[in-house]
Amino acid sequence: MADEQETDYSLNNPDTLTKYKTAAQIAQKVLQTVTTWTVEGAKILDLCERGDKLLEEETAKVYKGKKIQKGMLR
């Protein structure tokens, strides 16, 4: 059997740290935008749907053309 190296998913790995920072920046930007949409009479469902769409759009900008495995964190 070939020796397989396990990927270090701890914060000691600079790639992992960069991914967390990028995710935090995207989340903060989306949250700030959704906050501006919260006005009297706004429906929670509409806010959630718009927020989800914006989150997907912002994430797609960063990871455009890259094959990223989606799912649970390790």
Predicted model as a PDB file, atoms N, CA, C, CB and O in Angstrom, pLDDT in the B-factor column:
MODEL        1                                                                  
ATOM      1  N   MET A   1       0.832  -1.182   0.000  1.00 47.00           N  
ATOM      2  CA  MET A   1       0.000   0.000   0.000  1.00 47.00           C  
ATOM      3  C   MET A   1       0.875   1.243   0.000  1.00 47.00           C  
ATOM      4  CB  MET A   1      -0.946  -0.001   1.205  1.00 47.00           C  
ATOM      5  O   MET A   1       1.946   1.267   0.605  1.00 47.00           O  
ATOM      6  N   ALA A   2       0.411   2.251  -0.673  1.00 49.00           N  
ATOM      7  CA  ALA A   2       1.150   3.508  -0.718  1.00 49.00           C  
ATOM      8  C   ALA A   2       0.894   4.281   0.568  1.00 49.00           C  
ATOM      9  CB  ALA A   2       0.745   4.351  -1.959  1.00 49.00           C  
ATOM     10  O   ALA A   2      -0.188   4.215   1.151  1.00 49.00           O  
ATOM     11  N   ASP A   3       1.903   5.005   0.988  1.00 51.00           N  
ATOM     12  CA  ASP A   3       1.752   5.833   2.181  1.00 51.00           C  
ATOM     13  C   ASP A   3       0.875   7.037   1.830  1.00 51.00           C  
ATOM     14  CB  ASP A   3       3.147   6.293   2.731  1.00 51.00           C  
ATOM     15  O   ASP A   3       1.164   7.786   0.897  1.00 51.00           O  
ATOM     16  N   GLU A   4      -0.187   7.201   2.588  1.00 65.00           N  
ATOM     17  CA  GLU A   4      -1.075   8.332   2.371  1.00 65.00           C  
ATOM     18  C   GLU A   4      -0.871   9.329   3.497  1.00 65.00           C  
ATOM     19  CB  GLU A   4      -2.558   7.879   2.289  1.00 65.00           C  
ATOM     20  O   GLU A   4      -0.866   8.970   4.675  1.00 65.00           O  
ATOM     21  N   GLN A   5      -0.703  10.592   3.111  1.00 76.00           N  
ATOM     22  CA  GLN A   5      -0.554  11.629   4.115  1.00 76.00           C  
ATOM     23  C   GLN A   5      -1.928  12.202   4.434  1.00 76.00           C  
ATOM     24  CB  GLN A   5       0.416  12.741   3.633  1.00 76.00           C  
ATOM     25  O   GLN A   5      -2.724  12.478   3.537  1.00 76.00           O  
ATOM     26  N   GLU A   6      -2.188  12.372   5.706  1.00 82.00           N  
ATOM     27  CA  GLU A   6      -3.439  12.986   6.117  1.00 82.00           C  
ATOM     28  C   GLU A   6      -3.271  14.499   6.108  1.00 82.00           C  
ATOM     29  CB  GLU A   6      -3.874  12.482   7.517  1.00 82.00           C  
ATOM     30  O   GLU A   6      -2.227  15.022   6.495  1.00 82.00           O  
ATOM     31  N   THR A   7      -4.306  15.191   5.665  1.00 80.00           N  
ATOM     32  CA  THR A   7      -4.276  16.643   5.634  1.00 80.00           C  
ATOM     33  C   THR A   7      -4.486  17.174   7.042  1.00 80.00           C  
ATOM     34  CB  THR A   7      -5.346  17.203   4.667  1.00 80.00           C  
ATOM     35  O   THR A   7      -5.352  16.703   7.779  1.00 80.00           O  
ATOM     36  N   ASP A   8      -3.688  18.150   7.396  1.00 82.00           N  
ATOM     37  CA  ASP A   8      -3.805  18.796   8.699  1.00 82.00           C  
ATOM     38  C   ASP A   8      -4.901  19.852   8.617  1.00 82.00           C  
ATOM     39  CB  ASP A   8      -2.445  19.430   9.144  1.00 82.00           C  
ATOM     40  O   ASP A   8      -4.721  20.881   7.967  1.00 82.00           O  
ATOM     41  N   TYR A   9      -6.026  19.607   9.266  1.00 82.00           N  
ATOM     42  CA  TYR A   9      -7.140  20.550   9.251  1.00 82.00           C  
ATOM     43  C   TYR A   9      -7.145  21.465  10.475  1.00 82.00           C  
ATOM     44  CB  TYR A   9      -8.450  19.797   9.172  1.00 82.00           C  
ATOM     45  O   TYR A   9      -8.115  22.188  10.704  1.00 82.00           O  
ATOM     46  N   SER A  10      -6.088  21.439  11.248  1.00 84.00           N  
ATOM     47  CA  SER A  10      -6.024  22.306  12.426  1.00 84.00           C  
ATOM     48  C   SER A  10      -5.652  23.718  11.998  1.00 84.00           C  
ATOM     49  CB  SER A  10      -5.003  21.763  13.464  1.00 84.00           C  
ATOM     50  O   SER A  10      -5.313  23.958  10.839  1.00 84.00           O  
ATOM     51  N   LEU A  11      -5.716  24.636  12.931  1.00 83.00           N  
ATOM     52  CA  LEU A  11      -5.360  26.024  12.632  1.00 83.00           C  
ATOM     53  C   LEU A  11      -3.855  26.209  12.456  1.00 83.00           C  
ATOM     54  CB  LEU A  11      -5.861  26.937  13.737  1.00 83.00           C  
ATOM     55  O   LEU A  11      -3.399  27.307  12.137  1.00 83.00           O  
ATOM     56  N   ASN A  12      -3.092  25.154  12.660  1.00 86.00           N  
ATOM     57  CA  ASN A  12      -1.658  25.216  12.397  1.00 86.00           C  
ATOM     58  C   ASN A  12      -1.380  25.231  10.896  1.00 86.00           C  
ATOM     59  CB  ASN A  12      -0.941  24.030  13.057  1.00 86.00           C  
ATOM     60  O   ASN A  12      -0.305  25.649  10.465  1.00 86.00           O  
ATOM     61  N   ASN A  13      -2.339  24.780  10.106  1.00 86.00           N  
ATOM     62  CA  ASN A  13      -2.215  24.753   8.657  1.00 86.00           C  
ATOM     63  C   ASN A  13      -2.657  26.121   8.112  1.00 86.00           C  
ATOM     64  CB  ASN A  13      -3.069  23.585   8.037  1.00 86.00           C  
ATOM     65  O   ASN A  13      -3.809  26.508   8.306  1.00 86.00           O  
ATOM     66  N   PRO A  14      -1.770  26.853   7.438  1.00 87.00           N  
ATOM     67  CA  PRO A  14      -2.126  28.185   6.928  1.00 87.00           C  
ATOM     68  C   PRO A  14      -3.313  28.162   5.954  1.00 87.00           C  
ATOM     69  CB  PRO A  14      -0.924  28.802   6.238  1.00 87.00           C  
ATOM     70  O   PRO A  14      -4.099  29.109   5.921  1.00 87.00           O  
ATOM     71  N   ASP A  15      -3.449  27.102   5.170  1.00 87.00           N  
ATOM     72  CA  ASP A  15      -4.578  27.009   4.245  1.00 87.00           C  
ATOM     73  C   ASP A  15      -5.902  26.937   4.993  1.00 87.00           C  
ATOM     74  CB  ASP A  15      -4.423  25.789   3.339  1.00 87.00           C  
ATOM     75  O   ASP A  15      -6.883  27.566   4.596  1.00 87.00           O  
ATOM     76  N   THR A  16      -5.924  26.177   6.063  1.00 86.00           N  
ATOM     77  CA  THR A  16      -7.131  26.061   6.877  1.00 86.00           C  
ATOM     78  C   THR A  16      -7.485  27.403   7.505  1.00 86.00           C  
ATOM     79  CB  THR A  16      -6.945  24.995   7.968  1.00 86.00           C  
ATOM     80  O   THR A  16      -8.646  27.812   7.508  1.00 86.00           O  
ATOM     81  N   LEU A  17      -6.485  28.074   8.028  1.00 88.00           N  
ATOM     82  CA  LEU A  17      -6.704  29.369   8.660  1.00 88.00           C  
ATOM     83  C   LEU A  17      -7.242  30.380   7.650  1.00 88.00           C  
ATOM     84  CB  LEU A  17      -5.404  29.884   9.289  1.00 88.00           C  
ATOM     85  O   LEU A  17      -8.142  31.156   7.968  1.00 88.00           O  
ATOM     86  N   THR A  18      -6.700  30.374   6.450  1.00 90.00           N  
ATOM     87  CA  THR A  18      -7.162  31.280   5.398  1.00 90.00           C  
ATOM     88  C   THR A  18      -8.611  30.998   5.039  1.00 90.00           C  
ATOM     89  CB  THR A  18      -6.278  31.155   4.154  1.00 90.00           C  
ATOM     90  O   THR A  18      -9.389  31.930   4.834  1.00 90.00           O  
ATOM     91  N   LYS A  19      -8.981  29.738   4.959  1.00 88.00           N  
ATOM     92  CA  LYS A  19     -10.367  29.388   4.634  1.00 88.00           C  
ATOM     93  C   LYS A  19     -11.327  29.877   5.709  1.00 88.00           C  
ATOM     94  CB  LYS A  19     -10.509  27.875   4.458  1.00 88.00           C  
ATOM     95  O   LYS A  19     -12.406  30.381   5.397  1.00 88.00           O  
ATOM     96  N   TYR A  20     -10.941  29.730   6.976  1.00 90.00           N  
ATOM     97  CA  TYR A  20     -11.791  30.216   8.066  1.00 90.00           C  
ATOM     98  C   TYR A  20     -11.928  31.735   8.021  1.00 90.00           C  
ATOM     99  CB  TYR A  20     -11.222  29.781   9.424  1.00 90.00           C  
ATOM    100  O   TYR A  20     -13.019  32.265   8.229  1.00 90.00           O  
ATOM    101  N   LYS A  21     -10.837  32.433   7.752  1.00 93.00           N  
ATOM    102  CA  LYS A  21     -10.879  33.897   7.680  1.00 93.00           C  
ATOM    103  C   LYS A  21     -11.753  34.359   6.524  1.00 93.00           C  
ATOM    104  CB  LYS A  21      -9.462  34.470   7.531  1.00 93.00           C  
ATOM    105  O   LYS A  21     -12.533  35.301   6.665  1.00 93.00           O  
ATOM    106  N   THR A  22     -11.621  33.698   5.386  1.00 93.00           N  
ATOM    107  CA  THR A  22     -12.429  34.049   4.225  1.00 93.00           C  
ATOM    108  C   THR A  22     -13.909  33.805   4.508  1.00 93.00           C  
ATOM    109  CB  THR A  22     -11.980  33.248   2.995  1.00 93.00           C  
ATOM    110  O   THR A  22     -14.752  34.637   4.175  1.00 93.00           O  
ATOM    111  N   ALA A  23     -14.221  32.675   5.116  1.00 92.00           N  
ATOM    112  CA  ALA A  23     -15.606  32.364   5.461  1.00 92.00           C  
ATOM    113  C   ALA A  23     -16.169  33.403   6.431  1.00 92.00           C  
ATOM    114  CB  ALA A  23     -15.704  30.956   6.073  1.00 92.00           C  
ATOM    115  O   ALA A  23     -17.325  33.807   6.307  1.00 92.00           O  
ATOM    116  N   ALA A  24     -15.362  33.831   7.385  1.00 95.00           N  
ATOM    117  CA  ALA A  24     -15.807  34.836   8.354  1.00 95.00           C  
ATOM    118  C   ALA A  24     -16.080  36.167   7.664  1.00 95.00           C  
ATOM    119  CB  ALA A  24     -14.757  35.019   9.464  1.00 95.00           C  
ATOM    120  O   ALA A  24     -17.058  36.841   7.987  1.00 95.00           O  
ATOM    121  N   GLN A  25     -15.233  36.553   6.724  1.00 96.00           N  
ATOM    122  CA  GLN A  25     -15.425  37.814   5.995  1.00 96.00           C  
ATOM    123  C   GLN A  25     -16.711  37.771   5.167  1.00 96.00           C  
ATOM    124  CB  GLN A  25     -14.211  38.099   5.078  1.00 96.00           C  
ATOM    125  O   GLN A  25     -17.466  38.742   5.130  1.00 96.00           O  
ATOM    126  N   ILE A  26     -16.950  36.647   4.509  1.00 95.00           N  
ATOM    127  CA  ILE A  26     -18.170  36.496   3.717  1.00 95.00           C  
ATOM    128  C   ILE A  26     -19.390  36.551   4.627  1.00 95.00           C  
ATOM    129  CB  ILE A  26     -18.149  35.172   2.922  1.00 95.00           C  
ATOM    130  O   ILE A  26     -20.354  37.253   4.323  1.00 95.00           O  
ATOM    131  N   ALA A  27     -19.361  35.828   5.724  1.00 95.00           N  
ATOM    132  CA  ALA A  27     -20.485  35.797   6.656  1.00 95.00           C  
ATOM    133  C   ALA A  27     -20.774  37.186   7.223  1.00 95.00           C  
ATOM    134  CB  ALA A  27     -20.204  34.815   7.794  1.00 95.00           C  
ATOM    135  O   ALA A  27     -21.934  37.577   7.349  1.00 95.00           O  
ATOM    136  N   GLN A  28     -19.737  37.919   7.558  1.00 97.00           N  
ATOM    137  CA  GLN A  28     -19.904  39.267   8.107  1.00 97.00           C  
ATOM    138  C   GLN A  28     -20.540  40.196   7.076  1.00 97.00           C  
ATOM    139  CB  GLN A  28     -18.548  39.835   8.567  1.00 97.00           C  
ATOM    140  O   GLN A  28     -21.438  40.972   7.403  1.00 97.00           O  
ATOM    141  N   LYS A  29     -20.077  40.115   5.842  1.00 96.00           N  
ATOM    142  CA  LYS A  29     -20.619  40.960   4.777  1.00 96.00           C  
ATOM    143  C   LYS A  29     -22.097  40.663   4.547  1.00 96.00           C  
ATOM    144  CB  LYS A  29     -19.829  40.756   3.475  1.00 96.00           C  
ATOM    145  O   LYS A  29     -22.905  41.584   4.424  1.00 96.00           O  
ATOM    146  N   VAL A  30     -22.451  39.384   4.488  1.00 96.00           N  
ATOM    147  CA  VAL A  30     -23.843  38.991   4.276  1.00 96.00           C  
ATOM    148  C   VAL A  30     -24.703  39.422   5.458  1.00 96.00           C  
ATOM    149  CB  VAL A  30     -23.951  37.470   4.063  1.00 96.00           C  
ATOM    150  O   VAL A  30     -25.804  39.938   5.265  1.00 96.00           O  
ATOM    151  N   LEU A  31     -24.224  39.221   6.655  1.00 97.00           N  
ATOM    152  CA  LEU A  31     -24.985  39.602   7.846  1.00 97.00           C  
ATOM    153  C   LEU A  31     -25.246  41.104   7.877  1.00 97.00           C  
ATOM    154  CB  LEU A  31     -24.240  39.174   9.113  1.00 97.00           C  
ATOM    155  O   LEU A  31     -26.346  41.537   8.220  1.00 97.00           O  
ATOM    156  N   GLN A  32     -24.248  41.890   7.522  1.00 97.00           N  
ATOM    157  CA  GLN A  32     -24.440  43.343   7.497  1.00 97.00           C  
ATOM    158  C   GLN A  32     -25.496  43.739   6.466  1.00 97.00           C  
ATOM    159  CB  GLN A  32     -23.110  44.054   7.191  1.00 97.00           C  
ATOM    160  O   GLN A  32     -26.311  44.629   6.711  1.00 97.00           O  
ATOM    161  N   THR A  33     -25.475  43.077   5.320  1.00 97.00           N  
ATOM    162  CA  THR A  33     -26.456  43.375   4.285  1.00 97.00           C  
ATOM    163  C   THR A  33     -27.854  42.974   4.710  1.00 97.00           C  
ATOM    164  CB  THR A  33     -26.089  42.675   2.995  1.00 97.00           C  
ATOM    165  O   THR A  33     -28.804  43.737   4.538  1.00 97.00           O  
ATOM    166  N   VAL A  34     -27.982  41.779   5.263  1.00 97.00           N  
ATOM    167  CA  VAL A  34     -29.302  41.303   5.705  1.00 97.00           C  
ATOM    168  C   VAL A  34     -29.845  42.211   6.805  1.00 97.00           C  
ATOM    169  CB  VAL A  34     -29.218  39.837   6.211  1.00 97.00           C  
ATOM    170  O   VAL A  34     -31.053  42.442   6.875  1.00 97.00           O  
ATOM    171  N   THR A  35     -28.990  42.714   7.640  1.00 96.00           N  
ATOM    172  CA  THR A  35     -29.420  43.617   8.712  1.00 96.00           C  
ATOM    173  C   THR A  35     -30.095  44.866   8.150  1.00 96.00           C  
ATOM    174  CB  THR A  35     -28.224  44.017   9.584  1.00 96.00           C  
ATOM    175  O   THR A  35     -31.045  45.381   8.739  1.00 96.00           O  
ATOM    176  N   THR A  36     -29.606  45.348   7.020  1.00 96.00           N  
ATOM    177  CA  THR A  36     -30.216  46.544   6.417  1.00 96.00           C  
ATOM    178  C   THR A  36     -31.603  46.246   5.845  1.00 96.00           C  
ATOM    179  CB  THR A  36     -29.310  47.100   5.311  1.00 96.00           C  
ATOM    180  O   THR A  36     -32.406  47.159   5.650  1.00 96.00           O  
ATOM    181  N   TRP A  37     -31.879  44.978   5.579  1.00 96.00           N  
ATOM    182  CA  TRP A  37     -33.184  44.589   5.042  1.00 96.00           C  
ATOM    183  C   TRP A  37     -34.222  44.415   6.136  1.00 96.00           C  
ATOM    184  CB  TRP A  37     -33.060  43.305   4.248  1.00 96.00           C  
ATOM    185  O   TRP A  37     -35.408  44.285   5.831  1.00 96.00           O  
ATOM    186  N   THR A  38     -33.825  44.409   7.381  1.00 95.00           N  
ATOM    187  CA  THR A  38     -34.763  44.170   8.476  1.00 95.00           C  
ATOM    188  C   THR A  38     -35.494  45.464   8.820  1.00 95.00           C  
ATOM    189  CB  THR A  38     -34.027  43.613   9.720  1.00 95.00           C  
ATOM    190  O   THR A  38     -35.006  46.306   9.574  1.00 95.00           O  
ATOM    191  N   VAL A  39     -36.652  45.581   8.250  1.00 95.00           N  
ATOM    192  CA  VAL A  39     -37.503  46.741   8.496  1.00 95.00           C  
ATOM    193  C   VAL A  39     -38.872  46.228   8.950  1.00 95.00           C  
ATOM    194  CB  VAL A  39     -37.627  47.648   7.212  1.00 95.00           C  
ATOM    195  O   VAL A  39     -39.200  45.053   8.785  1.00 95.00           O  
ATOM    196  N   GLU A  40     -39.644  47.119   9.514  1.00 96.00           N  
ATOM    197  CA  GLU A  40     -40.963  46.725   9.979  1.00 96.00           C  
ATOM    198  C   GLU A  40     -41.783  46.173   8.814  1.00 96.00           C  
ATOM    199  CB  GLU A  40     -41.686  47.918  10.637  1.00 96.00           C  
ATOM    200  O   GLU A  40     -41.870  46.786   7.750  1.00 96.00           O  
ATOM    201  N   GLY A  41     -42.370  45.022   9.033  1.00 96.00           N  
ATOM    202  CA  GLY A  41     -43.195  44.384   8.017  1.00 96.00           C  
ATOM    203  C   GLY A  41     -42.451  43.383   7.150  1.00 96.00           C  
ATOM    204  O   GLY A  41     -43.070  42.662   6.367  1.00 96.00           O  
ATOM    205  N   ALA A  42     -41.132  43.330   7.279  1.00 95.00           N  
ATOM    206  CA  ALA A  42     -40.351  42.371   6.490  1.00 95.00           C  
ATOM    207  C   ALA A  42     -40.628  40.961   6.992  1.00 95.00           C  
ATOM    208  CB  ALA A  42     -38.828  42.690   6.567  1.00 95.00           C  
ATOM    209  O   ALA A  42     -40.706  40.726   8.197  1.00 95.00           O  
ATOM    210  N   LYS A  43     -40.777  40.030   6.063  1.00 97.00           N  
ATOM    211  CA  LYS A  43     -41.051  38.647   6.438  1.00 97.00           C  
ATOM    212  C   LYS A  43     -39.727  37.909   6.661  1.00 97.00           C  
ATOM    213  CB  LYS A  43     -41.904  37.935   5.346  1.00 97.00           C  
ATOM    214  O   LYS A  43     -38.781  38.043   5.885  1.00 97.00           O  
ATOM    215  N   ILE A  44     -39.692  37.144   7.724  1.00 96.00           N  
ATOM    216  CA  ILE A  44     -38.483  36.402   8.072  1.00 96.00           C  
ATOM    217  C   ILE A  44     -38.100  35.442   6.960  1.00 96.00           C  
ATOM    218  CB  ILE A  44     -38.678  35.639   9.382  1.00 96.00           C  
ATOM    219  O   ILE A  44     -36.920  35.309   6.636  1.00 96.00           O  
ATOM    220  N   LEU A  45     -39.067  34.781   6.380  1.00 97.00           N  
ATOM    221  CA  LEU A  45     -38.787  33.837   5.300  1.00 97.00           C  
ATOM    222  C   LEU A  45     -38.104  34.539   4.126  1.00 97.00           C  
ATOM    223  CB  LEU A  45     -40.086  33.160   4.831  1.00 97.00           C  
ATOM    224  O   LEU A  45     -37.146  34.018   3.555  1.00 97.00           O  
ATOM    225  N   ASP A  46     -38.605  35.724   3.771  1.00 96.00           N  
ATOM    226  CA  ASP A  46     -37.999  36.476   2.672  1.00 96.00           C  
ATOM    227  C   ASP A  46     -36.558  36.873   3.004  1.00 96.00           C  
ATOM    228  CB  ASP A  46     -38.835  37.729   2.360  1.00 96.00           C  
ATOM    229  O   ASP A  46     -35.672  36.789   2.153  1.00 96.00           O  
ATOM    230  N   LEU A  47     -36.334  37.300   4.235  1.00 96.00           N  
ATOM    231  CA  LEU A  47     -34.978  37.676   4.660  1.00 96.00           C  
ATOM    232  C   LEU A  47     -34.036  36.481   4.580  1.00 96.00           C  
ATOM    233  CB  LEU A  47     -34.994  38.239   6.095  1.00 96.00           C  
ATOM    234  O   LEU A  47     -32.905  36.602   4.108  1.00 96.00           O  
ATOM    235  N   CYS A  48     -34.506  35.332   5.041  1.00 96.00           N  
ATOM    236  CA  CYS A  48     -33.676  34.120   5.017  1.00 96.00           C  
ATOM    237  C   CYS A  48     -33.351  33.705   3.591  1.00 96.00           C  
ATOM    238  CB  CYS A  48     -34.383  32.971   5.746  1.00 96.00           C  
ATOM    239  O   CYS A  48     -32.205  33.378   3.280  1.00 96.00           O  
ATOM    240  N   GLU A  49     -34.355  33.717   2.725  1.00 96.00           N  
ATOM    241  CA  GLU A  49     -34.134  33.318   1.333  1.00 96.00           C  
ATOM    242  C   GLU A  49     -33.172  34.272   0.630  1.00 96.00           C  
ATOM    243  CB  GLU A  49     -35.467  33.264   0.576  1.00 96.00           C  
ATOM    244  O   GLU A  49     -32.271  33.829  -0.083  1.00 96.00           O  
ATOM    245  N   ARG A  50     -33.356  35.576   0.824  1.00 96.00           N  
ATOM    246  CA  ARG A  50     -32.457  36.552   0.209  1.00 96.00           C  
ATOM    247  C   ARG A  50     -31.044  36.423   0.778  1.00 96.00           C  
ATOM    248  CB  ARG A  50     -32.988  37.981   0.425  1.00 96.00           C  
ATOM    249  O   ARG A  50     -30.056  36.525   0.051  1.00 96.00           O  
ATOM    250  N   GLY A  51     -30.966  36.197   2.092  1.00 95.00           N  
ATOM    251  CA  GLY A  51     -29.665  36.032   2.733  1.00 95.00           C  
ATOM    252  C   GLY A  51     -28.936  34.794   2.238  1.00 95.00           C  
ATOM    253  O   GLY A  51     -27.732  34.835   1.986  1.00 95.00           O  
ATOM    254  N   ASP A  52     -29.668  33.690   2.100  1.00 94.00           N  
ATOM    255  CA  ASP A  52     -29.065  32.456   1.574  1.00 94.00           C  
ATOM    256  C   ASP A  52     -28.555  32.653   0.157  1.00 94.00           C  
ATOM    257  CB  ASP A  52     -30.079  31.306   1.606  1.00 94.00           C  
ATOM    258  O   ASP A  52     -27.464  32.201  -0.192  1.00 94.00           O  
ATOM    259  N   LYS A  53     -29.353  33.333  -0.656  1.00 95.00           N  
ATOM    260  CA  LYS A  53     -28.951  33.578  -2.040  1.00 95.00           C  
ATOM    261  C   LYS A  53     -27.689  34.442  -2.083  1.00 95.00           C  
ATOM    262  CB  LYS A  53     -30.096  34.258  -2.825  1.00 95.00           C  
ATOM    263  O   LYS A  53     -26.766  34.166  -2.850  1.00 95.00           O  
ATOM    264  N   LEU A  54     -27.657  35.479  -1.262  1.00 96.00           N  
ATOM    265  CA  LEU A  54     -26.484  36.355  -1.215  1.00 96.00           C  
ATOM    266  C   LEU A  54     -25.258  35.590  -0.732  1.00 96.00           C  
ATOM    267  CB  LEU A  54     -26.747  37.562  -0.301  1.00 96.00           C  
ATOM    268  O   LEU A  54     -24.163  35.780  -1.261  1.00 96.00           O  
ATOM    269  N   LEU A  55     -25.428  34.740   0.252  1.00 93.00           N  
ATOM    270  CA  LEU A  55     -24.324  33.931   0.763  1.00 93.00           C  
ATOM    271  C   LEU A  55     -23.756  33.030  -0.331  1.00 93.00           C  
ATOM    272  CB  LEU A  55     -24.789  33.086   1.956  1.00 93.00           C  
ATOM    273  O   LEU A  55     -22.538  32.920  -0.478  1.00 93.00           O  
ATOM    274  N   GLU A  56     -24.626  32.392  -1.089  1.00 92.00           N  
ATOM    275  CA  GLU A  56     -24.181  31.540  -2.183  1.00 92.00           C  
ATOM    276  C   GLU A  56     -23.455  32.347  -3.259  1.00 92.00           C  
ATOM    277  CB  GLU A  56     -25.368  30.804  -2.792  1.00 92.00           C  
ATOM    278  O   GLU A  56     -22.451  31.891  -3.806  1.00 92.00           O  
ATOM    279  N   GLU A  57     -23.961  33.543  -3.563  1.00 93.00           N  
ATOM    280  CA  GLU A  57     -23.328  34.390  -4.573  1.00 93.00           C  
ATOM    281  C   GLU A  57     -21.933  34.828  -4.131  1.00 93.00           C  
ATOM    282  CB  GLU A  57     -24.199  35.618  -4.860  1.00 93.00           C  
ATOM    283  O   GLU A  57     -20.984  34.773  -4.914  1.00 93.00           O  
ATOM    284  N   GLU A  58     -21.812  35.254  -2.897  1.00 93.00           N  
ATOM    285  CA  GLU A  58     -20.519  35.714  -2.389  1.00 93.00           C  
ATOM    286  C   GLU A  58     -19.512  34.565  -2.317  1.00 93.00           C  
ATOM    287  CB  GLU A  58     -20.689  36.352  -1.005  1.00 93.00           C  
ATOM    288  O   GLU A  58     -18.333  34.748  -2.621  1.00 93.00           O  
ATOM    289  N   THR A  59     -19.976  33.395  -1.918  1.00 91.00           N  
ATOM    290  CA  THR A  59     -19.101  32.226  -1.853  1.00 91.00           C  
ATOM    291  C   THR A  59     -18.646  31.825  -3.251  1.00 91.00           C  
ATOM    292  CB  THR A  59     -19.817  31.048  -1.164  1.00 91.00           C  
ATOM    293  O   THR A  59     -17.489  31.456  -3.451  1.00 91.00           O  
ATOM    294  N   ALA A  60     -19.557  31.898  -4.215  1.00 89.00           N  
ATOM    295  CA  ALA A  60     -19.228  31.533  -5.589  1.00 89.00           C  
ATOM    296  C   ALA A  60     -18.150  32.457  -6.163  1.00 89.00           C  
ATOM    297  CB  ALA A  60     -20.487  31.580  -6.465  1.00 89.00           C  
ATOM    298  O   ALA A  60     -17.336  32.024  -6.978  1.00 89.00           O  
ATOM    299  N   LYS A  61     -18.139  33.712  -5.747  1.00 90.00           N  
ATOM    300  CA  LYS A  61     -17.113  34.653  -6.221  1.00 90.00           C  
ATOM    301  C   LYS A  61     -15.721  34.213  -5.789  1.00 90.00           C  
ATOM    302  CB  LYS A  61     -17.399  36.068  -5.698  1.00 90.00           C  
ATOM    303  O   LYS A  61     -14.757  34.338  -6.544  1.00 90.00           O  
ATOM    304  N   VAL A  62     -15.627  33.702  -4.579  1.00 87.00           N  
ATOM    305  CA  VAL A  62     -14.326  33.302  -4.031  1.00 87.00           C  
ATOM    306  C   VAL A  62     -13.879  31.966  -4.589  1.00 87.00           C  
ATOM    307  CB  VAL A  62     -14.384  33.231  -2.509  1.00 87.00           C  
ATOM    308  O   VAL A  62     -12.704  31.774  -4.898  1.00 87.00           O  
ATOM    309  N   TYR A  63     -14.813  31.051  -4.716  1.00 78.00           N  
ATOM    310  CA  TYR A  63     -14.463  29.683  -5.100  1.00 78.00           C  
ATOM    311  C   TYR A  63     -14.858  29.368  -6.542  1.00 78.00           C  
ATOM    312  CB  TYR A  63     -15.130  28.694  -4.160  1.00 78.00           C  
ATOM    313  O   TYR A  63     -15.064  28.205  -6.889  1.00 78.00           O  
ATOM    314  N   LYS A  64     -14.961  30.387  -7.372  1.00 77.00           N  
ATOM    315  CA  LYS A  64     -15.343  30.214  -8.771  1.00 77.00           C  
ATOM    316  C   LYS A  64     -14.326  29.340  -9.498  1.00 77.00           C  
ATOM    317  CB  LYS A  64     -15.471  31.580  -9.469  1.00 77.00           C  
ATOM    318  O   LYS A  64     -13.131  29.635  -9.503  1.00 77.00           O  
ATOM    319  N   GLY A  65     -14.809  28.267 -10.110  1.00 69.00           N  
ATOM    320  CA  GLY A  65     -13.946  27.403 -10.902  1.00 69.00           C  
ATOM    321  C   GLY A  65     -13.119  26.416 -10.099  1.00 69.00           C  
ATOM    322  O   GLY A  65     -12.372  25.624 -10.675  1.00 69.00           O  
ATOM    323  N   LYS A  66     -13.238  26.449  -8.781  1.00 65.00           N  
ATOM    324  CA  LYS A  66     -12.479  25.532  -7.946  1.00 65.00           C  
ATOM    325  C   LYS A  66     -13.375  24.389  -7.508  1.00 65.00           C  
ATOM    326  CB  LYS A  66     -11.886  26.259  -6.724  1.00 65.00           C  
ATOM    327  O   LYS A  66     -14.552  24.591  -7.209  1.00 65.00           O  
ATOM    328  N   LYS A  67     -12.824  23.209  -7.473  1.00 64.00           N  
ATOM    329  CA  LYS A  67     -13.595  22.051  -7.007  1.00 64.00           C  
ATOM    330  C   LYS A  67     -13.380  21.942  -5.497  1.00 64.00           C  
ATOM    331  CB  LYS A  67     -13.160  20.714  -7.753  1.00 64.00           C  
ATOM    332  O   LYS A  67     -12.318  21.526  -5.033  1.00 64.00           O  
ATOM    333  N   ILE A  68     -14.396  22.320  -4.756  1.00 60.00           N  
ATOM    334  CA  ILE A  68     -14.337  22.300  -3.299  1.00 60.00           C  
ATOM    335  C   ILE A  68     -15.326  21.258  -2.802  1.00 60.00           C  
ATOM    336  CB  ILE A  68     -14.648  23.708  -2.694  1.00 60.00           C  
ATOM    337  O   ILE A  68     -16.493  21.255  -3.194  1.00 60.00           O  
ATOM    338  N   GLN A  69     -14.855  20.390  -1.948  1.00 61.00           N  
ATOM    339  CA  GLN A  69     -15.738  19.385  -1.365  1.00 61.00           C  
ATOM    340  C   GLN A  69     -16.622  20.057  -0.329  1.00 61.00           C  
ATOM    341  CB  GLN A  69     -14.927  18.217  -0.732  1.00 61.00           C  
ATOM    342  O   GLN A  69     -16.130  20.675   0.615  1.00 61.00           O  
ATOM    343  N   LYS A  70     -17.923  19.932  -0.510  1.00 57.00           N  
ATOM    344  CA  LYS A  70     -18.860  20.530   0.427  1.00 57.00           C  
ATOM    345  C   LYS A  70     -19.246  19.498   1.463  1.00 57.00           C  
ATOM    346  CB  LYS A  70     -20.108  21.073  -0.298  1.00 57.00           C  
ATOM    347  O   LYS A  70     -19.258  18.299   1.187  1.00 57.00           O  
ATOM    348  N   GLY A  71     -19.556  19.962   2.638  1.00 55.00           N  
ATOM    349  CA  GLY A  71     -20.006  19.056   3.679  1.00 55.00           C  
ATOM    350  C   GLY A  71     -19.526  19.507   5.032  1.00 55.00           C  
ATOM    351  O   GLY A  71     -19.143  20.660   5.231  1.00 55.00           O  
ATOM    352  N   MET A  72     -19.553  18.589   5.943  1.00 52.00           N  
ATOM    353  CA  MET A  72     -19.184  18.864   7.326  1.00 52.00           C  
ATOM    354  C   MET A  72     -17.695  19.121   7.452  1.00 52.00           C  
ATOM    355  CB  MET A  72     -19.592  17.709   8.228  1.00 52.00           C  
ATOM    356  O   MET A  72     -16.880  18.582   6.703  1.00 52.00           O  
ATOM    357  N   LEU A  73     -17.367  19.957   8.419  1.00 52.00           N  
ATOM    358  CA  LEU A  73     -15.959  20.175   8.738  1.00 52.00           C  
ATOM    359  C   LEU A  73     -15.381  18.930   9.361  1.00 52.00           C  
ATOM    360  CB  LEU A  73     -15.783  21.375   9.679  1.00 52.00           C  
ATOM    361  O   LEU A  73     -16.100  18.145   9.978  1.00 52.00           O  
ATOM    362  N   ARG A  74     -14.142  18.754   9.210  1.00 49.00           N  
ATOM    363  CA  ARG A  74     -13.496  17.575   9.773  1.00 49.00           C  
ATOM    364  C   ARG A  74     -13.070  17.816  11.181  1.00 49.00           C  
ATOM    365  CB  ARG A  74     -12.312  17.165   8.948  1.00 49.00           C  
ATOM    366  O   ARG A  74     -12.505  16.926  11.816  1.00 49.00           O  
TER     367      ARG A  74                                                      
ENDMDL                                                                          
END                                                                             
